Amino acid sequence: MDDLQPLTPEQRKSSEFRLFVFIIVFLFPILAVAVVGGYGFLVWMSQIFMGPPGPPGG
């Protein structure tokens, strides 16, 4: 483990840029789809068990 060399500023900048692109292009869209899909699934399941929204007997 002692043979690891520290990154040069150029390598670090390149690494940070690649991580930024990964987060923006892949991670955020996947998380957005998962959150919206999860919420939709939750609403759908709640309507199966509790019925559609609205006044009772309406």
ABEGO torsion letter per residue (X at the ends): XAABBBBBAAAAAAAAAAAAAAAAAAAAAAAAAAAAAAAAAAAAAAAAAAEBBEBBGX
